[in-house]
């Protein structure tokens, strides 16, 4: 994003208020997935976490709750599963499973998720606020659209995501997190290779020449 585009974006962002909708057209992530995304801007971190905890407690009290997970793992000759490769282990991809709340891993996943909400890990703060929801990162030199909640997302081009192996309990936790407000909490890189244009209340405020770069 050149200086003129960045200034235009920040000037428009000055008009942002919490809860306003912003449309990011043709956003491309690092895996090549391209999508049109509409978000709630300048969401309150504390409010999102408080509402997520309330929702998690409601889910935990639902006796017939289930989640769907898709697992990748390595299998040894004895039939034991692992998350890491080693000699004598074969890779098994895309195993689907429905997990009920009575499962011990399900209960551990809820406990892990509750801990992450109530006691989030401290992270380095390299951001300088340029405008509501818009931040410059002093470490990367890039501008980011932060503290937003995804309202809708339309995938235009599928991304090429790597095959990864995660522990079963972590996959359950991730599935549960998607049901919470924090599961919609996002940060977007405002780089000219990342999007076609950004619209604030249906008005185009910044554009780039291409969105095809990964």
N, C-alpha and C positions, 0 to 999 in steps of 0.2 A: 504494500500500500504506500503510495507516494505521499509527500507532505500535504498536498492539497486535499487528497481524499481523506486522509486522517483528520485533518482539521474540520472538514465538512461533517464527518461522522461524529466527532466529539461535540461540535456545535449543536448537532441534532440531538445528541444524547443528553445535553443539558436540559432538554425539555421532558426527559423521561421522569415518570413517577412510578412508584411501586405498583405492580399489577398491570401496567401497560403492556400491550402486545407488540412484539417485534418479529418481523418475518425475515429469515435468512434464506435467500434463494440460491440453490445450487451449492450448498456447503459440502466440501470434500474433506474427509478426515484422513488420517495417516495411512489407513488401509485401503484407500481408494473408493470408499463408499461415498456416493453423492446423494444428497437429499435436500428437500425443502423443509425447513423447520420453522415452526412458530413457537415463541417462548413468552412467558411472563417475565418481565424485566425487573431487575433490582429487588429480588426476593430477599426477605429477611432470613439470615442464617439461623438465628435463634428460633424464629417461628417455625421454620421448616423442620428443625430437629424436634421441637416440642410436639408438633402435629404428627411427626413420624413415630415418636414414642407412644403417643396415644393410639395411633393406628396399629402399631405392633402389639400393644397390649390387647387390643380388640381381636386381632388375629390369633394371638396365643390362647384366647379364651373360646375360640371356635372349635368345637369338638370333632367336626368332620372335615377340617381343613386339609387339603392336599396341595402339593406343588409338583410341577413337571420339571424334570432335569434331563439333560443330555450329557452323558459322561464319555470321556476318552480315558483310556488307561493302558498300562502295560501288563501283560499276562505272562507268568512264568510257566514252566512245564508242569508244575504241580497245581496250576489253576489259581494261584494267588495273584491278587491285583496290586499294582504299584503306580505311583504318579511319576516315576523316573525310569528312564531306559537303563538297561544293563544287559550283559551277555546272557543269552538264553531267554530273553523276554520278547514277546511280539506285541505290536501296537494294535489296539482295538479302538475303533472310532465310532462315535454316534450311537452309543447304547442309551436308549430312552428308558426312563423309569418314573413311575408315579410314587411319591413318598407321602405317607400319611403322618399326621401330627404325633401319633403315638410312637413313631420311630425315635430311638435314642438320638440319632444324628439330627433329627428335626428339632428336638428340644435343645440340643447343644447349639444348633444354628441360631435359634431364637435368643439364647443367652449371649452368644457372640455379637449378634446384631444389636441387642439392647446395650451391651457394653460399648460398642462403637458409637452409639448415639449419645449416651450419657457421658462418656469419657473419650471424646475424639482425640486422635493423636495430634500433637502439635506439629505444624509444618512451618518451614521457613517462609517468611513473608517478604517477598521481593517485589511487591506490587505498590505502585503509586497511583492513586485514584485520579483519573483524568476527567471523568464525568460520571454521572450516575450509571452504574453497571459497567463502565469502561475503565480499564486499568492498563498502565504501562508496566512491563516487567523489567526491572533494572538489570536482571541477570541475562535474560534472553534477548532483550532489545525489541520485543514484540508487544503488540497491543492485544488485549484480551477482553472478551465480553463475558463477565462473570456474574455469579449470583442470579442465575436465571433458571426457571423451571420449564421443561418442555411441555407445551400444550398439545402440539400435534407434530407428526413427522411422517413425511412421504419419501420413501427410498426410491431414487431414480436409477441409480447404478449400484449394484451389489458390490460390497467390498471383498477383498481377498484376505480373510482372517487366518492367522496361523492356527494349526492344531495344537492345543495346549491340554495339559492334564492337571486337574485340580482335585483336591480331596473332596469326597462326597459331601461332607458337612459344609464345606465352603460353597459348593454349588447350590445347596439348599438355602444357605444364607443369602446368596446372590439372588435367587429366585424370590425370596421373601422381600428383599430390599426393593425389588422392582415394583412391589405393591405399595410402597411407601412414598411420601413426597420426596425424601432424599434420593430415591431411585430415579427421579426426574431432574435432579439438580445437575447442572452442566456448566462447563466453561468452553467458550469457542475462541479460536485464534482468528483475529481480524487481519488476515494477510491476503494480499491480492490474488494469490494462487488458490485461496480457500473457498471463495464464493463468487457468485455473479453480482448480486446486489443485496442491500439490506433495506427493508422498508419499515418505517416507523409510522404506525397508524395509517397504513396503506400509501405512504409517501416514500418514494425512493430517495435515500439519503447518501448512499455511497455505492460505487460500482467498481468493477475491475474488468480487465479485458478477457480473462479466462478463469475457469474453475476446474479445469481438467487435470491440473497437477496434483499428485498425491500429497 
